[in-house]
Amino acid sequence: MIFEDIILDKEILELKDYVVNIRRHLHENPEPSLKEYETSKYIKNELKKIGLSYEEIGETGILTEIKGEKSKSDKTILLRADIDALELFDKKDVDYVSKNKGVCHACGHDGHTASLLLATKILNSKKDEFSGNIKIIFQQAEEIGAGARIFVREKVLDDVDFAFGIHLNSQMPLGQIGINKKEVNASCDIFKIKVKGKSAHAANPEQGNDSAIAVASILLEIQSIISRQKNPQDIALISIGKISAGTKYNIIASNGELEGTLRCFNKKTRKDLLEKIERIAKLSAEIHNCKVEFSNYDAASPLVNDEISAEFVENIAKDIVGKENIIENKPSLGAEDFADYLEVTKGCFVYVGSASSEKTNFPHHSEYFDIDERSLLISAMLHINVALKYLN
């Protein structure tokens, strides 16, 4: 679509340079999960300029609030941006390339933060136009599934009636907004299987318990879980990304390890498959006289939109980009820790298209990832309109 056809407020268009400058500063100065110290300082300084106080949540997370002055109301909406970057080299040939070697905003979190700061600036100027309360959070450590649960644990969500989040999407054209009525992102479990055997000389394998053979057996047997032990109508994926065993070519391996992820949309399926992975690992190892230690890190729950909330946001989005530019994406097997918020309150998470050329169409987590910065204006407009219409 033609960008000029998108209905954006004049004050948003006038602040394009403001939001682009913020995004580029953040892009040049990325920081990895739980180490976003300078990013946090920068955001707090911007909030001070806007005239807002803030509260630190964890070491690098930030909460600020805007209380409406129109009339008394108990309604509270939460708007969220994530602030962490990836440990990845930035290989783009642009003026705002990362200055921090080996760290890169390759998922758009710099854009999320910039657009929410723009929305915050404008919403703060409209306090007399709404009632209720807007909680605005800048959340650390989304990439490792640790940030959202910090805010939940600190009870930031206890009085929240509606949570709203946005993610830029470089696989969607600029001007499109993706809104799913139900499943959006899968859960993510990161499991480790440590195999303990017994070493021996390679010429006398019968004197040892070969953990390398056990690791190979576990790897193969786990693959059958998805095809033979799961309802074909339930979407789920098991990926083993790392295997290791042994120390040298002529020594029977005493130790081995596998690391992988399980991704699901259904909570019961998730629980069942985790149990199956652990059981199959232990039984497969036992055949080879080895033992297993199984551990799992719960990185994210399934992200499932509340249907009524999604319809509410969809009607607002239509007024910005037009009905024909609202799409429903296929549920993604990638994880998103905004799911932790929707575990405790209703809400909606959407995708905003950020691609307009070959340079802005690289996939997320690519060294060449970039966005059409006009998508920041659309994101800010969506934040503002969702907040105002929900509270009013």
C-alpha positions as CSV (number, residue, x, y, z in Angstrom):
1,M,0.0,0.0,0.0
2,I,1.0,3.6,-0.3
3,F,2.3,4.9,3.0
4,E,0.5,8.2,2.5
5,D,-2.9,6.3,2.6
6,I,-2.2,5.3,6.2
7,I,-4.2,7.6,8.6
8,L,-1.7,9.0,11.1
9,D,-2.2,12.0,13.4
10,K,-0.4,15.2,12.5
11,E,1.5,15.2,15.8
12,I,2.9,11.7,15.1
13,L,4.1,12.7,11.6
14,E,5.7,15.9,13.0
15,L,7.7,13.7,15.5
16,K,9.2,11.4,12.9
17,D,12.7,12.7,13.4
18,Y,12.3,12.3,17.2
19,V,11.4,8.6,17.0
20,V,14.0,7.8,14.2
21,N,16.8,9.4,16.2
22,I,15.9,7.4,19.3
23,R,15.7,4.2,17.3
24,R,19.1,4.8,15.6
25,H,20.8,5.7,18.9
26,L,19.5,2.4,20.4
27,H,20.5,0.5,17.3
28,E,24.1,1.9,17.5
29,N,24.3,1.0,21.2
30,P,22.7,-2.5,21.7
31,E,23.1,-4.5,24.9
32,P,22.3,-8.2,25.5
33,S,19.7,-9.6,27.8
34,L,19.9,-8.6,31.5
35,K,22.8,-6.3,30.7
36,E,20.8,-3.4,29.2
37,Y,22.3,-0.8,31.7
38,E,23.0,2.0,29.3
39,T,19.8,1.4,27.4
40,S,17.9,1.7,30.6
41,K,19.7,4.9,31.5
42,Y,18.8,6.3,28.1
43,I,15.1,5.5,28.4
44,K,14.9,6.9,31.9
45,N,16.5,10.1,30.6
46,E,13.9,10.4,27.8
47,L,11.1,9.8,30.4
48,K,12.5,12.7,32.5
49,K,12.4,14.9,29.4
50,I,8.8,14.0,28.9
51,G,8.1,14.9,32.5
52,L,7.4,11.4,33.9
53,S,8.8,9.7,36.9
54,Y,9.6,6.0,36.8
55,E,10.2,2.9,38.9
56,E,13.0,0.4,38.3
57,I,11.8,-3.2,37.9
58,G,14.8,-5.6,38.3
59,E,18.1,-4.1,37.4
60,T,17.2,-2.8,33.9
61,G,13.4,-2.9,33.5
62,I,11.4,0.4,33.8
63,L,7.8,1.2,34.7
64,T,6.2,4.6,34.2
65,E,2.6,5.6,34.6
66,I,0.3,8.2,33.1
67,K,-2.9,8.8,35.1
68,G,-5.8,10.2,33.2
69,E,-7.4,13.5,34.4
70,K,-10.7,13.3,32.6
71,S,-12.6,11.6,35.4
72,K,-12.1,8.9,38.0
73,S,-11.8,5.3,36.7
74,D,-10.3,2.1,38.0
75,K,-9.4,0.8,34.5
76,T,-5.7,0.2,33.8
77,I,-4.0,-0.7,30.5
78,L,-0.4,-1.8,30.1
79,L,1.7,-1.0,27.1
80,R,5.0,-2.9,26.7
81,A,8.2,-2.7,24.7
82,D,11.2,-5.0,25.0
83,I,14.7,-3.4,25.1
84,D,17.3,-6.2,24.8
85,A,19.5,-7.0,21.7
86,L,21.0,-10.2,20.4
87,E,24.6,-11.5,20.7
88,L,25.2,-11.3,16.9
89,F,27.4,-9.2,14.6
90,D,25.8,-6.3,12.8
91,K,26.9,-6.5,9.1
92,K,24.7,-3.8,7.6
93,D,26.4,-0.9,5.7
94,V,24.5,1.9,7.4
95,D,25.5,5.0,9.4
96,Y,23.8,3.6,12.6
97,V,25.5,0.2,12.6
98,S,26.2,-1.3,16.0
99,K,29.2,0.1,17.9
100,N,29.1,-2.8,20.3
101,K,31.0,-5.6,18.6
102,G,29.1,-8.9,18.6
103,V,25.8,-7.3,19.8
104,C,23.1,-6.3,17.4
105,H,19.4,-5.2,17.4
106,A,18.5,-7.9,15.0
107,C,14.9,-8.4,16.2
108,G,13.5,-4.9,16.2
109,H,13.5,-4.2,19.9
110,D,15.1,-0.8,19.3
111,G,12.1,0.0,17.2
112,H,9.7,-1.2,19.8
113,T,11.3,1.0,22.4
114,A,11.4,4.1,20.2
115,S,7.8,3.8,19.1
116,L,6.6,3.3,22.7
117,L,8.6,6.4,23.8
118,L,6.9,8.4,21.1
119,A,3.5,7.1,22.2
120,T,4.4,7.9,25.8
121,K,5.3,11.5,24.9
122,I,2.0,12.0,23.1
123,L,-0.2,10.2,25.6
124,N,1.3,12.3,28.4
125,S,0.2,15.4,26.5
126,K,-3.4,14.0,26.4
127,K,-3.9,13.3,30.1
128,D,-7.0,15.5,30.1
129,E,-8.6,13.4,27.3
130,F,-8.9,10.1,29.2
131,S,-9.7,8.5,32.5
132,G,-8.0,5.6,34.2
133,N,-4.3,4.7,34.2
134,I,-1.7,3.7,31.6
135,K,1.2,1.6,32.7
136,I,4.1,1.7,30.3
137,I,6.9,-0.8,30.7
138,F,10.3,-1.1,29.0
139,Q,11.1,-4.8,29.6
140,Q,14.5,-6.5,29.7
141,A,15.5,-9.9,28.6
142,E,12.8,-10.9,26.2
143,E,15.3,-12.9,24.1
144,I,16.0,-15.3,26.9
145,G,12.4,-15.5,28.2
146,A,13.3,-13.9,31.6
147,G,12.0,-10.3,31.5
148,A,8.3,-10.5,31.5
149,R,8.2,-12.8,34.5
150,I,10.2,-10.2,36.5
151,F,7.4,-7.7,36.0
152,V,4.8,-10.4,36.9
153,R,6.7,-11.4,40.0
154,E,7.0,-7.7,41.1
155,K,3.2,-7.5,40.9
156,V,3.1,-4.9,38.1
157,L,0.3,-6.7,36.4
158,D,-1.9,-7.2,39.6
159,D,-4.1,-4.2,38.7
160,V,-3.9,-4.4,34.9
161,D,-7.1,-5.0,33.0
162,F,-5.7,-5.1,29.5
163,A,-2.1,-5.7,28.2
164,F,-1.1,-4.7,24.7
165,G,2.2,-5.4,22.9
166,I,3.6,-4.9,19.4
167,H,6.3,-6.7,17.4
168,L,7.7,-5.4,14.2
169,N,7.8,-8.0,11.4
170,S,10.2,-7.8,8.5
171,Q,8.4,-10.5,6.7
172,M,5.3,-8.3,6.4
173,P,5.0,-5.3,4.1
174,L,4.9,-1.8,5.6
175,G,1.3,-0.9,6.1
176,Q,0.0,-4.3,7.1
177,I,-0.9,-5.3,10.7
178,G,-1.1,-8.9,11.7
179,I,-3.7,-9.8,14.3
180,N,-4.5,-13.4,15.4
181,K,-7.7,-14.1,17.3
182,K,-6.1,-17.0,19.2
183,E,-2.7,-18.6,18.9
184,V,0.2,-16.2,18.1
185,N,3.4,-17.8,19.4
186,A,4.4,-21.2,20.7
187,S,5.7,-22.1,24.1
188,C,9.5,-22.7,24.4
189,D,11.1,-25.3,26.6
190,I,14.9,-25.6,26.5
191,F,15.9,-29.0,27.7
192,K,19.3,-30.6,28.4
193,I,19.9,-34.4,28.5
194,K,23.2,-35.3,30.2
195,V,24.3,-38.9,29.6
196,K,26.7,-40.7,32.0
197,G,28.5,-43.8,30.9
198,K,31.9,-45.3,31.6
199,S,35.2,-44.8,29.7
200,A,37.4,-47.6,28.4
201,H,39.9,-48.2,25.7
202,A,38.4,-48.1,22.2
203,A,39.9,-51.6,21.6
204,N,37.9,-53.0,24.5
205,P,34.5,-51.3,24.3
206,E,32.8,-54.0,26.3
207,Q,34.7,-52.7,29.3
208,G,32.9,-49.4,29.2
209,N,29.4,-48.0,28.8
210,D,29.4,-45.9,25.6
211,S,27.6,-42.6,26.1
212,A,28.2,-41.7,22.5
213,I,26.0,-44.6,21.4
214,A,23.4,-43.7,24.0
215,V,23.4,-40.0,22.8
216,A,22.9,-41.2,19.2
217,S,20.1,-43.6,20.3
218,I,18.3,-40.8,22.3
219,L,18.6,-38.4,19.3
220,L,16.9,-40.9,16.9
221,E,14.2,-42.1,19.4
222,I,13.2,-38.6,20.3
223,Q,12.4,-37.9,16.6
224,S,9.6,-40.4,16.7
225,I,7.7,-38.5,19.4
226,I,6.3,-35.9,17.0
227,S,5.3,-38.4,14.3
228,R,4.1,-41.3,16.4
229,Q,3.2,-40.2,19.9
230,K,1.4,-36.9,19.4
231,N,-2.0,-36.1,18.0
232,P,-1.3,-35.0,14.4
233,Q,-3.7,-32.1,14.8
234,D,-1.7,-30.6,17.6
235,I,1.1,-28.4,16.4
236,A,4.4,-29.1,18.1
237,L,8.1,-29.2,17.3
238,I,11.1,-30.8,18.9
239,S,14.5,-29.7,17.7
240,I,17.9,-30.9,18.9
241,G,20.4,-28.2,18.3
242,K,23.5,-29.5,20.0
243,I,25.0,-32.9,20.7
244,S,28.4,-33.9,22.2
245,A,30.1,-37.0,23.6
246,G,33.6,-38.2,24.4
247,T,37.0,-36.6,24.5
248,K,39.2,-38.5,22.0
249,Y,39.0,-41.0,19.1
250,N,40.4,-43.9,21.0
251,I,38.5,-43.6,24.3
252,I,35.0,-44.9,24.8
253,A,32.9,-41.8,25.7
254,S,32.1,-41.6,29.4
255,N,29.9,-38.5,29.1
256,G,27.5,-37.0,26.5
257,E,24.9,-34.3,26.2
258,L,22.0,-33.2,24.0
259,E,20.3,-29.8,24.0
260,G,17.1,-28.9,22.3
261,T,13.8,-27.1,22.4
262,L,10.2,-28.2,22.5
263,R,7.6,-25.8,21.1
264,C,3.8,-26.1,21.4
265,F,0.6,-24.2,21.5
266,N,-1.4,-26.5,23.8
267,K,-0.5,-26.7,27.5
268,K,-1.5,-30.4,27.9
269,T,0.5,-31.4,24.8
270,R,3.5,-29.5,26.2
271,K,3.3,-31.3,29.5
272,D,2.9,-34.7,27.8
273,L,5.7,-34.3,25.4
274,L,8.2,-33.1,28.0
275,E,7.4,-36.2,30.0
276,K,7.9,-38.4,26.9
277,I,11.3,-36.7,26.1
278,E,12.5,-37.4,29.5
279,R,11.2,-41.0,29.6
280,I,12.6,-42.0,26.2
281,A,16.0,-40.5,27.1
282,K,16.2,-42.5,30.2
283,L,15.0,-45.8,28.6
284,S,17.3,-45.3,25.6
285,A,20.3,-44.7,27.8
286,E,19.5,-47.7,30.0
287,I,19.7,-50.0,27.0
288,H,23.4,-49.0,26.7
289,N,24.0,-49.2,30.5
290,C,24.1,-45.4,30.8
291,K,22.2,-43.0,33.0
292,V,20.5,-39.7,32.3
293,E,20.1,-36.4,34.0
294,F,17.2,-34.4,32.5
295,S,16.7,-30.7,33.1
296,N,14.4,-28.1,31.5
297,Y,14.2,-24.3,31.3
298,D,10.7,-23.0,30.8
299,A,11.5,-20.0,28.5
300,A,8.0,-19.0,27.5
301,S,4.3,-20.1,27.7
302,P,2.2,-20.2,24.6
303,L,1.1,-16.7,23.6
304,V,-2.6,-16.9,22.9
305,N,-4.7,-13.7,22.3
306,D,-8.0,-13.1,24.0
307,E,-10.4,-13.3,21.1
308,I,-12.6,-10.3,22.3
309,S,-9.4,-8.2,22.9
310,A,-8.1,-9.1,19.4
311,E,-11.3,-8.0,17.8
312,F,-11.2,-4.7,19.8
313,V,-7.6,-4.0,18.6
314,E,-8.5,-5.1,15.0
315,N,-11.3,-2.5,14.8
316,I,-8.8,0.2,15.9
317,A,-6.1,-1.0,13.4
318,K,-8.6,-0.9,10.5
319,D,-9.0,2.8,11.1
320,I,-5.3,3.3,10.7
321,V,-4.3,1.1,7.7
322,G,-7.7,0.0,6.3
323,K,-9.5,-3.3,6.6
324,E,-7.7,-4.8,3.6
325,N,-4.4,-4.5,5.4
326,I,-5.4,-6.5,8.5
327,I,-4.1,-10.0,8.1
328,E,-4.0,-13.1,10.2
329,N,-0.6,-14.7,10.3
330,K,0.1,-18.4,10.7
331,P,0.9,-19.0,14.4
332,S,4.7,-18.8,14.9
333,L,6.7,-21.5,16.6
334,G,9.0,-18.8,17.8
335,A,8.5,-17.8,21.4
336,E,7.6,-14.4,22.8
337,D,7.5,-13.8,26.6
338,F,4.6,-11.4,26.3
339,A,2.8,-14.7,26.9
340,D,3.6,-14.3,30.6
341,Y,1.4,-11.2,30.8
342,L,-1.5,-12.9,29.1
343,E,-1.3,-15.7,31.6
344,V,-2.4,-13.2,34.3
345,T,-4.6,-10.7,32.4
346,K,-6.5,-10.4,29.1
347,G,-4.9,-8.6,26.2
348,C,-3.6,-8.7,22.7
349,F,-0.2,-9.0,20.9
350,V,0.1,-7.9,17.2
351,Y,2.6,-7.6,14.5
352,V,3.3,-4.5,12.4
353,G,4.9,-4.8,9.0
354,S,8.2,-3.2,8.6
355,A,9.4,-4.3,5.1
356,S,9.4,-2.1,2.0
357,S,12.6,-3.2,0.2
358,E,15.2,-5.9,-0.1
359,K,17.2,-4.2,2.7
360,T,14.3,-4.3,5.1
361,N,13.1,-7.8,4.3
362,F,15.9,-9.8,6.0
363,P,14.6,-12.2,8.6
364,H,14.7,-11.5,12.3
365,H,17.9,-12.6,13.9
366,S,19.9,-11.9,10.7
367,E,23.1,-9.9,10.8
368,Y,21.5,-7.7,8.0
369,F,18.2,-7.1,9.8
370,D,16.8,-3.6,9.4
371,I,13.4,-1.9,9.2
372,D,11.5,0.8,7.3
373,E,11.4,3.3,10.1
374,R,8.0,4.6,9.0
375,S,6.7,1.4,10.7
376,L,7.6,3.2,14.0
377,L,4.9,5.8,13.3
378,I,2.3,3.1,12.7
379,S,3.3,1.3,15.9
380,A,3.1,4.5,18.0
381,M,-0.3,5.4,16.5
382,L,-1.6,1.9,17.4
383,H,-0.3,2.2,21.0
384,I,-2.0,5.5,21.4
385,N,-5.3,4.6,19.9
386,V,-5.6,1.3,21.8
387,A,-4.9,3.0,25.1
388,L,-7.3,6.0,24.5
389,K,-10.1,3.9,23.2
390,Y,-9.8,1.2,25.9
391,L,-9.8,3.8,28.7
392,N,-12.6,5.9,27.2
